[in-house]
Amino acid sequence: MENLLYIAAIVAAVAFLILCIALAMTLGSLKKTLNSVSETVDGLEGQLQGLTKESTELLHKTNLLAEDIQHKSEQLNTVVQAVQGVGESFGNLNSSVRRITSSVSAEVERNEDKIAQVVQWSNVVLGIRDKWKERKGTGSDGWTEYTVPGQKRLPGPGTR
């Protein structure tokens, strides 16, 4: 029996040795896995820092762009208001022209007879003026004498 005890102790020692070897291998594998995870986390941390930096820059640029758009929108509002003022001015001008046209038309219709008389009298006056010029320009023998500065005068008809 004593041998059995020795054998049992040797079996227990071998089992314990196998258990320790298996545990050492498992811990070694776990160490490699944890090292790999650690490296991955370090890489992710670096990438996350780069991503954070780029996100911050993008947010800054977005804010600048928003401010620029706001500024340009305000400038555009003043341009729109100016154009609106010009449109209102043209509207007022059109209204004034319509009023004046209506007023002139009404006056013309009211004074139509007087205007017709003025036109008739002016035609009579122009006719008299034309007749007067005809008589004045015509000599006693029916010839009209024209003078040109710098030219010699020719004898007229009837003079020899």
DSSP file (Angstrom, degrees, kcal/mol; ACC not computed):
  #  RESIDUE AA STRUCTURE BP1 BP2  ACC     N-H-->O    O-->H-N    N-H-->O    O-->H-N    TCO  KAPPA ALPHA  PHI   PSI    X-CA   Y-CA   Z-CA
    1    1 A M     >        0   0    0      0, 0.0     4,-2.0     0, 0.0     5,-0.2   0.000 360.0 360.0 360.0 -26.4    0.0    0.0    0.0
    2    2 A E  H  >  +     0   0    0      1,-0.2     4,-2.0     2,-0.2     5,-0.2   0.893 360.0  53.7 -66.2 -34.9    2.7    2.2    0.5
    3    3 A N  H  > S+     0   0    0      1,-0.2     4,-2.9     2,-0.2    -1,-0.2   0.880 104.2  56.2 -65.4 -36.1    3.6    1.9   -3.1
    4    4 A L  H  > S+     0   0    0      1,-0.2     4,-2.8     2,-0.2    -1,-0.2   0.881 105.4  51.6 -63.7 -36.7    0.1    2.8   -4.0
    5    5 A L  H  X S+     0   0    0     -4,-2.0     4,-2.5     2,-0.2    -1,-0.2   0.907 110.5  48.2 -66.2 -40.9    0.5    6.0   -2.0
    6    6 A Y  H  X S+     0   0    0     -4,-2.0     4,-2.8     2,-0.2    -2,-0.2   0.916 112.9  48.0 -65.6 -41.2    3.7    6.8   -3.9
    7    7 A I  H  X S+     0   0    0     -4,-2.9     4,-3.1     2,-0.2     5,-0.2   0.925 112.1  49.1 -65.7 -42.8    2.0    6.1   -7.2
    8    8 A A  H  X S+     0   0    0     -4,-2.8     4,-2.7    -5,-0.2    -1,-0.2   0.899 112.2  48.8 -63.5 -39.3   -1.0    8.2   -6.2
    9    9 A A  H  X S+     0   0    0     -4,-2.5     4,-2.5     2,-0.2    -2,-0.2   0.903 113.0  47.2 -67.4 -39.4    1.4   11.0   -5.2
   10   10 A I  H  X S+     0   0    0     -4,-2.8     4,-2.9     2,-0.2    -2,-0.2   0.921 113.2  48.6 -67.0 -42.7    3.3   10.7   -8.5
   11   11 A V  H  X S+     0   0    0     -4,-3.1     4,-2.8     1,-0.2    -2,-0.2   0.920 113.6  47.2 -61.9 -42.6    0.0   10.7  -10.4
   12   12 A A  H  X S+     0   0    0     -4,-2.7     4,-2.7    -5,-0.2    -2,-0.2   0.895 112.6  49.4 -66.1 -38.8   -1.2   13.7   -8.5
   13   13 A A  H  X S+     0   0    0     -4,-2.5     4,-2.5     2,-0.2    -2,-0.2   0.912 113.0  46.5 -67.0 -41.1    2.2   15.5   -9.1
   14   14 A V  H  X S+     0   0    0     -4,-2.9     4,-3.0     2,-0.2     5,-0.2   0.918 113.7  48.9 -66.0 -42.5    2.1   14.7  -12.8
   15   15 A A  H  X S+     0   0    0     -4,-2.8     4,-2.9     1,-0.2    -2,-0.2   0.920 112.4  48.0 -62.0 -42.8   -1.6   15.9  -13.0
   16   16 A F  H  X S+     0   0    0     -4,-2.7     4,-2.6     2,-0.2    -1,-0.2   0.899 112.0  50.0 -64.7 -38.2   -0.6   19.0  -11.1
   17   17 A L  H  X S+     0   0    0     -4,-2.5     4,-2.7     2,-0.2    -2,-0.2   0.913 112.1  47.1 -64.9 -43.1    2.4   19.5  -13.5
   18   18 A I  H  X S+     0   0    0     -4,-3.0     4,-3.1     2,-0.2     5,-0.2   0.909 112.4  50.6 -64.1 -41.4    0.1   19.0  -16.6
   19   19 A L  H  X S+     0   0    0     -4,-2.9     4,-2.8    -5,-0.2    -2,-0.2   0.923 111.8  47.0 -62.2 -43.8   -2.4   21.4  -15.0
   20   20 A C  H  X S+     0   0    0     -4,-2.6     4,-2.6     2,-0.2    -2,-0.2   0.904 113.4  48.4 -64.7 -41.6    0.4   24.0  -14.4
   21   21 A I  H  X S+     0   0    0     -4,-2.7     4,-2.7     2,-0.2    -2,-0.2   0.937 114.2  46.2 -64.2 -45.0    1.7   23.5  -18.0
   22   22 A A  H  X S+     0   0    0     -4,-3.1     4,-2.7     1,-0.2    -2,-0.2   0.917 114.2  48.4 -62.7 -42.4   -1.8   23.9  -19.4
   23   23 A L  H  X S+     0   0    0     -4,-2.8     4,-2.7    -5,-0.2    -1,-0.2   0.886 111.3  50.2 -65.1 -38.7   -2.4   26.9  -17.2
   24   24 A A  H  X S+     0   0    0     -4,-2.6     4,-2.5     2,-0.2    -2,-0.2   0.908 111.9  47.6 -65.4 -42.3    0.9   28.4  -18.3
   25   25 A M  H  X S+     0   0    0     -4,-2.7     4,-2.6     2,-0.2    -2,-0.2   0.915 113.3  48.2 -65.2 -41.4    0.0   27.9  -22.0
   26   26 A T  H  X S+     0   0    0     -4,-2.7     4,-2.8     1,-0.2    -2,-0.2   0.925 113.1  47.5 -64.1 -43.6   -3.4   29.4  -21.5
   27   27 A L  H  X S+     0   0    0     -4,-2.7     4,-2.3     2,-0.2    -2,-0.2   0.875 111.5  51.2 -66.3 -35.8   -1.9   32.3  -19.6
   28   28 A G  H  X S+     0   0    0     -4,-2.5     4,-2.3     2,-0.2    -2,-0.2   0.920 112.5  45.7 -64.5 -43.6    0.7   32.8  -22.4
   29   29 A S  H  X S+     0   0    0     -4,-2.6     4,-2.5     1,-0.2    -2,-0.2   0.906 113.0  50.4 -64.8 -41.3   -2.0   32.7  -25.0
   30   30 A L  H  X S+     0   0    0     -4,-2.8     4,-2.8     1,-0.2    -2,-0.2   0.878 108.5  53.2 -63.9 -36.9   -4.1   35.1  -23.0
   31   31 A K  H  X S+     0   0    0     -4,-2.3     4,-2.6     2,-0.2    -2,-0.2   0.923 109.8  47.5 -63.8 -43.7   -1.0   37.4  -22.7
   32   32 A K  H  X S+     0   0    0     -4,-2.3     4,-2.5     2,-0.2    -2,-0.2   0.924 113.6  48.2 -62.2 -43.7   -0.6   37.4  -26.5
   33   33 A T  H  X S+     0   0    0     -4,-2.5     4,-2.7     2,-0.2    -2,-0.2   0.919 112.8  47.6 -62.7 -44.0   -4.3   38.2  -26.9
   34   34 A L  H  X S+     0   0    0     -4,-2.8     4,-2.6     2,-0.2    -1,-0.2   0.878 111.2  51.5 -66.7 -36.8   -4.2   41.0  -24.3
   35   35 A N  H  X S+     0   0    0     -4,-2.6     4,-2.5     2,-0.2    -2,-0.2   0.921 111.3  47.8 -62.7 -42.7   -1.1   42.4  -26.0
   36   36 A S  H  X S+     0   0    0     -4,-2.5     4,-2.5     2,-0.2    -2,-0.2   0.917 112.7  48.2 -63.5 -43.6   -2.9   42.4  -29.3
   37   37 A V  H  X S+     0   0    0     -4,-2.7     4,-2.7     2,-0.2    -2,-0.2   0.901 110.9  51.8 -62.8 -40.4   -6.0   44.0  -27.8
   38   38 A S  H  X S+     0   0    0     -4,-2.6     4,-2.5     2,-0.2    -2,-0.2   0.917 110.4  47.4 -62.8 -43.6   -3.7   46.6  -26.1
   39   39 A E  H  X S+     0   0    0     -4,-2.5     4,-2.6     2,-0.2    -2,-0.2   0.908 112.5  50.1 -64.1 -40.8   -2.1   47.4  -29.5
   40   40 A T  H  X S+     0   0    0     -4,-2.5     4,-2.8     2,-0.2    -2,-0.2   0.916 110.8  48.9 -63.4 -43.1   -5.5   47.6  -31.1
   41   41 A V  H  X S+     0   0    0     -4,-2.7     4,-2.6     2,-0.2    -2,-0.2   0.904 110.9  50.6 -63.9 -41.1   -6.7   50.0  -28.4
   42   42 A D  H  X S+     0   0    0     -4,-2.5     4,-2.2     2,-0.2    -2,-0.2   0.924 112.1  47.3 -61.6 -43.4   -3.6   52.1  -28.8
   43   43 A G  H  X S+     0   0    0     -4,-2.6     4,-2.6     1,-0.2    -2,-0.2   0.913 112.6  49.0 -63.1 -42.6   -4.1   52.3  -32.5
   44   44 A L  H  X S+     0   0    0     -4,-2.8     4,-3.0     1,-0.2    -1,-0.2   0.886 108.7  54.0 -64.2 -37.7   -7.8   53.1  -32.1
   45   45 A E  H  X S+     0   0    0     -4,-2.6     4,-2.2     2,-0.2    -2,-0.2   0.919 110.4  46.1 -62.5 -43.2   -6.8   55.8  -29.6
   46   46 A G  H  X S+     0   0    0     -4,-2.2     4,-2.3     2,-0.2    -2,-0.2   0.914 114.8  47.0 -64.5 -42.9   -4.5   57.4  -32.1
   47   47 A Q  H  X S+     0   0    0     -4,-2.6     4,-2.8     1,-0.2    -2,-0.2   0.894 111.3  51.9 -66.1 -37.8   -7.1   57.2  -34.8
   48   48 A L  H  X S+     0   0    0     -4,-3.0     4,-2.7     2,-0.2    -2,-0.2   0.884 108.1  51.2 -66.3 -38.0   -9.7   58.6  -32.5
   49   49 A Q  H  X S+     0   0    0     -4,-2.2     4,-2.5     2,-0.2    -1,-0.2   0.922 112.2  46.9 -63.7 -43.0   -7.5   61.5  -31.7
   50   50 A G  H  X S+     0   0    0     -4,-2.3     4,-2.7     2,-0.2    -2,-0.2   0.915 113.5  48.6 -63.2 -42.1   -7.0   62.2  -35.4
   51   51 A L  H  X S+     0   0    0     -4,-2.8     4,-2.6     2,-0.2    -2,-0.2   0.899 111.2  49.8 -64.4 -40.4  -10.7   61.9  -36.0
   52   52 A T  H  X S+     0   0    0     -4,-2.7     4,-2.4     2,-0.2    -2,-0.2   0.917 111.4  48.8 -63.2 -43.1  -11.4   64.2  -33.1
   53   53 A K  H  X S+     0   0    0     -4,-2.5     4,-2.3     2,-0.2    -2,-0.2   0.931 113.6  46.1 -62.6 -45.9   -8.9   66.8  -34.4
   54   54 A E  H  X S+     0   0    0     -4,-2.7     4,-2.6     1,-0.2    -2,-0.2   0.885 112.0  51.7 -65.0 -38.3  -10.5   66.6  -38.0
   55   55 A S  H  X S+     0   0    0     -4,-2.6     4,-2.5     2,-0.2    -1,-0.2   0.899 109.7  49.8 -63.8 -40.2  -14.0   66.8  -36.5
   56   56 A T  H  X S+     0   0    0     -4,-2.4     4,-2.3     2,-0.2    -2,-0.2   0.918 112.2  46.9 -64.4 -43.5  -13.0   69.9  -34.6
   57   57 A E  H  X S+     0   0    0     -4,-2.3     4,-2.7     2,-0.2    -2,-0.2   0.904 112.7  50.0 -63.9 -41.5  -11.5   71.5  -37.7
   58   58 A L  H  X S+     0   0    0     -4,-2.6     4,-2.4     1,-0.2    -2,-0.2   0.903 110.8  49.1 -64.3 -41.4  -14.6   70.6  -39.7
   59   59 A L  H  X S+     0   0    0     -4,-2.5     4,-2.2     2,-0.2    -1,-0.2   0.896 111.0  50.3 -64.3 -40.2  -16.8   72.1  -37.1
   60   60 A H  H  X S+     0   0    0     -4,-2.3     4,-2.3     2,-0.2    -2,-0.2   0.929 112.2  46.8 -63.1 -45.4  -14.7   75.3  -37.0
   61   61 A K  H  X S+     0   0    0     -4,-2.7     4,-2.6     1,-0.2    -2,-0.2   0.883 110.7  53.1 -64.3 -37.7  -14.9   75.6  -40.8
   62   62 A T  H  X S+     0   0    0     -4,-2.4     4,-2.5     2,-0.2    -1,-0.2   0.901 108.7  49.6 -63.7 -40.9  -18.6   74.9  -40.7
   63   63 A N  H  X S+     0   0    0     -4,-2.2     4,-2.4     2,-0.2    -2,-0.2   0.915 111.5  48.5 -63.9 -42.9  -19.0   77.8  -38.2
   64   64 A L  H  X S+     0   0    0     -4,-2.3     4,-2.5     1,-0.2    -2,-0.2   0.916 112.0  49.4 -62.4 -42.3  -17.0   80.1  -40.4
   65   65 A L  H  X S+     0   0    0     -4,-2.6     4,-2.7     2,-0.2    -2,-0.2   0.904 110.0  50.9 -63.5 -41.3  -19.1   79.1  -43.4
   66   66 A A  H  X S+     0   0    0     -4,-2.5     4,-2.4     2,-0.2    -1,-0.2   0.905 110.9  48.7 -63.1 -41.5  -22.3   79.7  -41.4
   67   67 A E  H  X S+     0   0    0     -4,-2.4     4,-2.5     2,-0.2    -2,-0.2   0.910 111.9  49.3 -63.9 -41.6  -21.1   83.2  -40.4
   68   68 A D  H  X S+     0   0    0     -4,-2.5     4,-2.8     2,-0.2     5,-0.2   0.912 111.5  48.8 -63.8 -43.0  -20.1   84.0  -44.0
   69   69 A I  H  X S+     0   0    0     -4,-2.7     4,-2.4     2,-0.2    -1,-0.2   0.905 111.3  50.4 -63.6 -40.8  -23.5   82.8  -45.2
   70   70 A Q  H  X S+     0   0    0     -4,-2.4     4,-2.1     2,-0.2    -2,-0.2   0.922 111.8  47.6 -61.8 -44.7  -25.2   85.0  -42.6
   71   71 A H  H  X S+     0   0    0     -4,-2.5     4,-2.2     1,-0.2    -2,-0.2   0.930 113.9  46.3 -62.8 -46.3  -23.2   88.0  -43.6
   72   72 A K  H  X S+     0   0    0     -4,-2.8     4,-2.6     1,-0.2    -1,-0.2   0.858 109.9  54.8 -66.4 -34.0  -23.9   87.5  -47.3
   73   73 A S  H  X S+     0   0    0     -4,-2.4     4,-2.1    -5,-0.2    -1,-0.2   0.903 107.7  49.5 -65.0 -40.6  -27.6   87.0  -46.5
   74   74 A E  H  X S+     0   0    0     -4,-2.1     4,-1.7     2,-0.2    -2,-0.2   0.909 112.0  48.2 -64.1 -41.4  -27.7   90.3  -44.7
   75   75 A Q  H  X S+     0   0    0     -4,-2.2     4,-1.9     1,-0.2    -2,-0.2   0.903 110.6  51.4 -64.3 -40.3  -26.0   92.0  -47.6
   76   76 A L  H  X S+     0   0    0     -4,-2.6     4,-2.8     1,-0.2    -1,-0.2   0.865 105.1  56.8 -65.5 -34.9  -28.4   90.3  -50.0
   77   77 A N  H  X S+     0   0    0     -4,-2.1     4,-2.5     1,-0.2    -1,-0.2   0.909 106.4  49.0 -61.8 -41.3  -31.3   91.6  -47.8
   78   78 A T  H  X S+     0   0    0     -4,-1.7     4,-2.2     2,-0.2    -1,-0.2   0.889 111.6  49.5 -66.3 -36.6  -30.1   95.2  -48.3
   79   79 A V  H  X S+     0   0    0     -4,-1.9     4,-2.7     2,-0.2    -2,-0.2   0.924 111.3  49.1 -65.5 -43.0  -29.9   94.6  -52.0
   80   80 A V  H  X S+     0   0    0     -4,-2.8     4,-2.5     1,-0.2    -2,-0.2   0.908 111.1  49.9 -62.9 -41.0  -33.4   93.2  -52.1
   81   81 A Q  H  X S+     0   0    0     -4,-2.5     4,-2.3     2,-0.2    -1,-0.2   0.896 110.7  49.9 -64.3 -39.1  -34.6   96.2  -50.1
   82   82 A A  H  X S+     0   0    0     -4,-2.2     4,-2.3     2,-0.2    -2,-0.2   0.921 111.9  47.6 -64.9 -43.2  -32.9   98.5  -52.5
   83   83 A V  H  X S+     0   0    0     -4,-2.7     4,-2.6     1,-0.2    -2,-0.2   0.890 110.6  52.4 -64.3 -38.4  -34.5   96.8  -55.5
   84   84 A Q  H  X S+     0   0    0     -4,-2.5     4,-2.4     2,-0.2    -1,-0.2   0.902 108.7  50.6 -63.8 -40.0  -37.8   96.9  -53.8
   85   85 A G  H  X S+     0   0    0     -4,-2.3     4,-2.3     2,-0.2    -2,-0.2   0.898 109.8  50.0 -63.1 -40.5  -37.4  100.6  -53.3
   86   86 A V  H  X S+     0   0    0     -4,-2.3     4,-2.6     2,-0.2    -2,-0.2   0.917 110.0  51.1 -64.3 -41.6  -36.6  101.0  -57.0
   87   87 A G  H  X S+     0   0    0     -4,-2.6     4,-2.3     1,-0.2    -2,-0.2   0.910 110.2  48.7 -61.1 -42.9  -39.7   99.0  -57.9
   88   88 A E  H  X S+     0   0    0     -4,-2.4     4,-2.6     2,-0.2    -1,-0.2   0.894 110.0  52.4 -64.0 -39.0  -41.8  101.2  -55.6
   89   89 A S  H  X S+     0   0    0     -4,-2.3     4,-2.7     2,-0.2    -2,-0.2   0.921 109.8  48.2 -62.9 -43.4  -40.3  104.3  -57.2
   90   90 A F  H  X S+     0   0    0     -4,-2.6     4,-2.9     2,-0.2    -1,-0.2   0.893 110.7  52.2 -63.6 -37.8  -41.1  103.0  -60.7
   91   91 A G  H  X S+     0   0    0     -4,-2.3     4,-2.3     2,-0.2    -2,-0.2   0.926 111.2  46.3 -61.6 -44.8  -44.6  102.3  -59.5
   92   92 A N  H  X S+     0   0    0     -4,-2.6     4,-2.5     2,-0.2    -2,-0.2   0.900 112.4  51.0 -63.9 -40.5  -45.0  105.8  -58.2
   93   93 A L  H  X S+     0   0    0     -4,-2.7     4,-2.7     2,-0.2    -2,-0.2   0.918 110.1  49.5 -63.1 -43.4  -43.5  107.2  -61.5
   94   94 A N  H  X S+     0   0    0     -4,-2.9     4,-2.6     2,-0.2    -2,-0.2   0.911 110.8  50.2 -61.5 -41.9  -46.0  105.1  -63.5
   95   95 A S  H  X S+     0   0    0     -4,-2.3     4,-2.5     2,-0.2    -2,-0.2   0.923 111.5  48.4 -62.1 -43.2  -48.9  106.4  -61.4
   96   96 A S  H  X S+     0   0    0     -4,-2.5     4,-2.8     2,-0.2    -2,-0.2   0.917 111.5  49.2 -63.7 -43.0  -47.7  110.0  -61.9
   97   97 A V  H  X S+     0   0    0     -4,-2.7     4,-2.9     1,-0.2    -2,-0.2   0.910 111.5  49.7 -63.7 -41.2  -47.4  109.5  -65.6
   98   98 A R  H  X S+     0   0    0     -4,-2.6     4,-2.8     2,-0.2    -2,-0.2   0.920 111.9  48.5 -61.8 -43.4  -50.9  108.0  -65.8
   99   99 A R  H  X S+     0   0    0     -4,-2.5     4,-2.5     2,-0.2    -2,-0.2   0.931 114.1  45.4 -62.2 -45.5  -52.3  110.9  -63.8
  100  100 A I  H  X S+     0   0    0     -4,-2.8     4,-2.9     2,-0.2     5,-0.2   0.913 113.4  50.2 -65.6 -41.6  -50.6  113.4  -66.0
  101  101 A T  H  X S+     0   0    0     -4,-2.9     4,-2.8     2,-0.2    -2,-0.2   0.919 112.1  47.5 -62.5 -43.5  -51.7  111.6  -69.1
  102  102 A S  H  X S+     0   0    0     -4,-2.8     4,-2.5    -5,-0.2    -1,-0.2   0.915 113.0  49.1 -62.5 -42.2  -55.3  111.4  -67.9
  103  103 A S  H  X S+     0   0    0     -4,-2.5     4,-2.4    -5,-0.2    -2,-0.2   0.924 113.0  46.2 -63.3 -45.0  -55.1  115.1  -67.0
  104  104 A V  H  X S+     0   0    0     -4,-2.9     4,-2.8     2,-0.2    -2,-0.2   0.916 112.8  50.5 -65.0 -42.5  -53.7  116.1  -70.4
  105  105 A S  H  X S+     0   0    0     -4,-2.8     4,-2.7    -5,-0.2    -2,-0.2   0.919 111.0  48.6 -61.1 -43.4  -56.3  113.9  -72.2
  106  106 A A  H  X S+     0   0    0     -4,-2.5     4,-2.4     2,-0.2    -1,-0.2   0.918 112.8  47.8 -63.3 -42.7  -59.1  115.5  -70.2
  107  107 A E  H  X S+     0   0    0     -4,-2.4     4,-2.5     2,-0.2    -2,-0.2   0.893 111.7  50.6 -64.4 -39.8  -57.8  119.0  -71.0
  108  108 A V  H  < S+     0   0    0     -4,-2.8    -2,-0.2     1,-0.2    -1,-0.2   0.932 112.4  46.4 -64.4 -44.1  -57.4  118.2  -74.7
  109  109 A E  H >< S+     0   0    0     -4,-2.7     3,-0.9     1,-0.2     4,-0.2   0.892 114.3  48.2 -64.6 -38.3  -60.9  116.8  -74.8
  110  110 A R  H 3< S+     0   0    0     -4,-2.4     3,-0.3     1,-0.2    -2,-0.2   0.881 120.6  36.0 -69.3 -37.7  -62.3  119.9  -73.0
  111  111 A N  T 3X S+     0   0    0     -4,-2.5     4,-2.6     1,-0.2    -1,-0.2   0.030  80.1 119.9-105.1  26.0  -60.4  122.4  -75.2
  112  112 A E  H <> S+     0   0    0     -3,-0.9     4,-2.3     1,-0.2    -1,-0.2   0.898  76.3  48.7 -59.1 -42.9  -60.7  120.4  -78.4
  113  113 A D  H  > S+     0   0    0     -3,-0.3     4,-2.1    -4,-0.2    -1,-0.2   0.912 111.8  48.9 -65.0 -41.8  -62.6  123.2  -80.2
  114  114 A K  H  > S+     0   0    0      2,-0.2     4,-2.4     1,-0.2    -2,-0.2   0.901 111.0  50.5 -64.9 -40.3  -60.1  125.8  -79.1
  115  115 A I  H  X S+     0   0    0     -4,-2.6     4,-2.6     1,-0.2    -1,-0.2   0.916 109.4  51.0 -64.2 -42.3  -57.2  123.6  -80.3
  116  116 A A  H  X S+     0   0    0     -4,-2.3     4,-2.3    -5,-0.2    -1,-0.2   0.901 110.8  49.1 -61.5 -39.9  -58.9  123.2  -83.7
  117  117 A Q  H  X S+     0   0    0     -4,-2.1     4,-2.9     2,-0.2     5,-0.2   0.903 110.2  50.7 -65.4 -40.5  -59.3  127.0  -84.0
  118  118 A V  H  X S+     0   0    0     -4,-2.4     4,-2.6     2,-0.2    -2,-0.2   0.922 110.9  48.9 -62.9 -43.0  -55.7  127.5  -83.1
  119  119 A V  H  X S+     0   0    0     -4,-2.6     4,-2.2     2,-0.2    -2,-0.2   0.916 112.6  48.1 -62.8 -42.9  -54.6  125.0  -85.7
  120  120 A Q  H  X S+     0   0    0     -4,-2.3     4,-2.2     2,-0.2    -2,-0.2   0.934 113.1  46.9 -63.4 -45.7  -56.8  126.7  -88.3
  121  121 A W  H  X S+     0   0    0     -4,-2.9     4,-2.7     1,-0.2    -1,-0.2   0.879 111.0  52.3 -64.4 -37.1  -55.5  130.2  -87.5
  122  122 A S  H  X S+     0   0    0     -4,-2.6     4,-2.6    -5,-0.2    -1,-0.2   0.892 109.0  50.2 -67.6 -36.1  -51.9  128.9  -87.6
  123  123 A N  H  X S+     0   0    0     -4,-2.2     4,-2.3     2,-0.2    -2,-0.2   0.895 111.4  48.9 -63.9 -39.5  -52.6  127.5  -91.0
  124  124 A V  H  X S+     0   0    0     -4,-2.2     4,-2.4     2,-0.2    -2,-0.2   0.928 111.9  48.4 -64.3 -44.4  -54.0  130.8  -92.1
  125  125 A V  H  X S+     0   0    0     -4,-2.7     4,-2.5     1,-0.2    -2,-0.2   0.918 112.1  48.7 -63.4 -43.5  -51.0  132.7  -90.7
  126  126 A L  H  X S+     0   0    0     -4,-2.6     4,-2.5     2,-0.2    -1,-0.2   0.892 110.9  51.3 -64.3 -38.6  -48.6  130.3  -92.4
  127  127 A G  H  X S+     0   0    0     -4,-2.3     4,-2.3     2,-0.2    -2,-0.2   0.918 110.8  47.9 -62.7 -43.0  -50.5  130.7  -95.7
  128  128 A I  H  X S+     0   0    0     -4,-2.4     4,-2.5     2,-0.2    -2,-0.2   0.904 111.0  51.3 -64.3 -41.4  -50.3  134.5  -95.4
  129  129 A R  H  X S+     0   0    0     -4,-2.5     4,-2.5     2,-0.2    -2,-0.2   0.927 109.7  49.6 -63.0 -44.0  -46.6  134.4  -94.6
  130  130 A D  H  X S+     0   0    0     -4,-2.5     4,-2.2     1,-0.2    -2,-0.2   0.920 112.0  48.3 -60.9 -43.1  -45.9  132.1  -97.7
  131  131 A K  H  X S+     0   0    0     -4,-2.3     4,-2.3     1,-0.2    -1,-0.2   0.904 110.4  51.9 -62.4 -40.8  -47.9  134.5  -99.9
  132  132 A W  H  X S+     0   0    0     -4,-2.5     4,-2.4     1,-0.2    -2,-0.2   0.906 109.8  48.8 -63.1 -42.5  -46.0  137.5  -98.5
  133  133 A K  H  X S+     0   0    0     -4,-2.5     4,-2.6     1,-0.2    -1,-0.2   0.892 109.2  53.3 -65.3 -38.6  -42.7  135.8  -99.2
  134  134 A E  H  X S+     0   0    0     -4,-2.2     4,-1.3     1,-0.2    -2,-0.2   0.936 112.7  43.2 -61.5 -46.2  -43.8  135.0 -102.7
  135  135 A R  H  < S+     0   0    0     -4,-2.3    -2,-0.2     1,-0.2    -1,-0.2   0.891 115.7  48.3 -66.8 -40.5  -44.7  138.7 -103.4
  136  136 A K  H  < S+     0   0    0     -4,-2.4    -1,-0.2     1,-0.2    -2,-0.2   0.899 113.2  46.8 -69.5 -40.1  -41.6  140.0 -101.8
  137  137 A G  H  < S+     0   0    0     -4,-2.6     8,-0.6    -5,-0.2     2,-0.4   0.714  97.4  82.9 -75.8 -21.7  -39.2  137.6 -103.6
  138  138 A T  B  < S-A  144   0A   0     -4,-1.3     6,-0.2    -5,-0.2     5,-0.0  -0.720  72.1-143.3 -90.4 129.2  -40.7  138.2 -107.0
  139  139 A G    >   -     0   0    0      4,-2.4     3,-1.1    -2,-0.4    -1,-0.1  -0.124  34.0 -93.8 -77.7-177.0  -39.5  141.3 -109.0
  140  140 A S  T 3  S+     0   0    0      1,-0.2    -1,-0.1     2,-0.1    -2,-0.0   0.778 125.7  50.1 -71.9 -26.3  -41.8  143.4 -111.2
  141  141 A D  T 3  S-     0   0    0      2,-0.2    -1,-0.2    16,-0.1     3,-0.1   0.356 122.0-102.0 -95.8   7.5  -40.8  141.4 -114.3
  142  142 A G  S <  S+     0   0    0     -3,-1.1     2,-0.3     1,-0.3    -2,-0.1   0.444  82.4 124.1  92.6  -0.3  -41.5  138.0 -112.7
  143  143 A W        -     0   0    0     14,-0.1    -4,-2.4    -5,-0.0     2,-0.5  -0.715  53.5-140.7 -96.4 147.5  -37.8  137.1 -112.0
  144  144 A T  B     -A  138   0A   0     -2,-0.3     2,-0.5    -6,-0.2    -6,-0.1  -0.913  15.7-144.7-105.4 130.2  -36.4  136.2 -108.6
  145  145 A E        -     0   0    0     -8,-0.6     2,-0.4    -2,-0.5    11,-0.0  -0.818  15.2-171.9 -99.9 127.0  -33.0  137.6 -107.9
  146  146 A Y        -     0   0    0     -2,-0.5     2,-0.4     2,-0.0    -2,-0.0  -0.946   7.3-155.3-116.3 137.1  -30.6  135.5 -105.8
  147  147 A T        -     0   0    0     -2,-0.4     6,-0.0     6,-0.1    -2,-0.0  -0.933   4.5-166.3-114.4 136.9  -27.3  136.9 -104.5
  148  148 A V    >   -     0   0    0     -2,-0.4     3,-1.6     3,-0.1     2,-0.0  -0.985  28.1-119.2-119.4 122.8  -24.3  134.7 -103.7
  149  149 A P  T 3  S+     0   0    0      0, 0.0     3,-0.1     0, 0.0    -2,-0.0  -0.354  96.0  21.9 -63.1 137.2  -21.5  136.3 -101.7
  150  150 A G  T 3  S+     0   0    0      1,-0.3     2,-0.3    -2,-0.0     0, 0.0   0.386  99.7 107.3  90.0  -1.8  -18.2  136.4 -103.5
  151  151 A Q  S <  S-     0   0    0     -3,-1.6    -1,-0.3     1,-0.0     2,-0.1  -0.820  72.9-110.6-108.6 149.4  -19.6  136.0 -107.0
  152  152 A K        -     0   0    0     -2,-0.3     2,-0.5    -3,-0.1    -4,-0.1  -0.451  35.2-115.3 -72.2 149.1  -19.8  138.6 -109.7
  153  153 A R        -     0   0    0     -2,-0.1    -1,-0.1    -6,-0.0    -6,-0.1  -0.737  24.1-145.6 -90.5 130.4  -23.2  139.9 -110.5
  154  154 A L        -     0   0    0     -2,-0.5     2,-0.1     1,-0.1    -1,-0.0  -0.608  31.8 -95.4 -89.7 152.8  -24.5  139.2 -114.0
  155  155 A P        -     0   0    0      0, 0.0     3,-0.1     0, 0.0    -1,-0.1  -0.457  43.8-125.0 -66.8 141.4  -26.7  141.6 -115.7
  156  156 A G    >   -     0   0    0      1,-0.2     3,-1.6    -2,-0.1     2,-0.1  -0.227  40.1 -71.2 -79.0 172.0  -30.4  140.8 -115.3
  157  157 A P  T 3  S+     0   0    0      0, 0.0    -1,-0.2     0, 0.0     3,-0.1  -0.382 120.5  29.6 -64.6 140.4  -32.9  140.3 -118.1
  158  158 A G  T 3  S+     0   0    0      1,-0.2     2,-0.4    -3,-0.1    -2,-0.0   0.222  98.5  98.7  93.2 -14.3  -33.8  143.5 -119.8
  159  159 A T    <         0   0    0     -3,-1.6    -1,-0.2     1,-0.1     0, 0.0  -0.904 360.0 360.0-106.9 134.5  -30.4  145.2 -119.2
  160  160 A R              0   0    0     -2,-0.4    -1,-0.1    -3,-0.1    -2,-0.0   0.409 360.0 360.0-121.3 360.0  -27.8  145.2 -121.9
